[in-house]
Amino acid sequence: MLEYIKHRQKLLEKKWDEEEKKMAEEAEKEEARVAKIEAEARHKQFLLERQEDERLRQRHIQRQEKIA
């Protein structure tokens, strides 16, 4: 009977270890996915800011040309 209990305990520990490893891998994948989304959002924001800067620069040039 004791042998059976020890055997079951080992099986359960192995199962728990595998589940823990799987959860860690899933968490790592999720972190990578979130990091990618955040990087894409930062890039999009950068492009929008650059576009706005260019618009303001063109507006400034047009004003300067009107004055001249």
C-alpha positions as CSV (number, residue, x, y, z in Angstrom):
1,M,0.0,0.0,0.0
2,L,2.8,2.4,0.8
3,E,4.4,1.7,-2.5
4,Y,1.2,2.6,-4.3
5,I,1.0,5.9,-2.4
6,K,4.6,6.8,-3.2
7,H,4.0,5.9,-6.8
8,R,0.8,8.1,-7.0
9,Q,2.7,10.9,-5.3
10,K,5.5,10.8,-7.9
11,L,2.9,10.8,-10.7
12,L,1.1,13.8,-9.2
13,E,4.3,15.7,-8.7
14,K,5.3,15.0,-12.3
15,K,1.9,16.2,-13.5
16,W,2.2,19.4,-11.3
17,D,5.7,20.1,-12.6
18,E,4.5,19.7,-16.2
19,E,1.5,22.0,-15.6
20,E,3.7,24.6,-13.9
21,K,6.1,24.5,-16.9
22,K,3.3,24.8,-19.4
23,M,1.8,27.8,-17.5
24,A,5.3,29.5,-17.4
25,E,5.6,29.0,-21.2
26,E,2.2,30.4,-21.8
27,A,3.0,33.4,-19.5
28,E,6.2,34.0,-21.5
29,K,4.3,33.9,-24.8
30,E,1.8,36.3,-23.4
31,E,4.5,38.7,-22.3
32,A,6.1,38.6,-25.7
33,R,2.7,39.2,-27.4
34,V,2.1,42.2,-25.1
35,A,5.6,43.6,-25.7
36,K,5.0,43.3,-29.5
37,I,1.7,45.2,-29.2
38,E,3.2,47.9,-27.1
39,A,6.1,48.3,-29.5
40,E,3.7,48.6,-32.4
41,A,1.7,51.2,-30.5
42,R,4.9,53.2,-29.8
43,H,5.8,53.0,-33.5
44,K,2.4,54.2,-34.6
45,Q,2.5,57.0,-32.1
46,F,6.0,58.0,-33.4
47,L,4.7,58.0,-37.0
48,L,1.7,60.2,-36.0
49,E,3.9,62.6,-34.2
50,R,6.3,62.8,-37.1
51,Q,3.4,63.4,-39.5
52,E,2.1,66.2,-37.2
53,D,5.6,67.7,-37.1
54,E,5.8,67.7,-40.9
55,R,2.3,69.3,-41.1
56,L,3.3,72.1,-38.8
57,R,6.6,72.6,-40.6
58,Q,4.8,72.9,-44.0
59,R,2.3,75.3,-42.4
60,H,5.2,77.4,-41.1
61,I,6.9,77.4,-44.5
62,Q,3.6,78.6,-46.1
63,R,3.3,81.4,-43.6
64,Q,6.9,82.5,-44.2
65,E,6.2,82.5,-48.0
66,K,3.1,84.7,-47.5
67,I,5.1,87.2,-45.4
68,A,7.9,87.3,-48.0
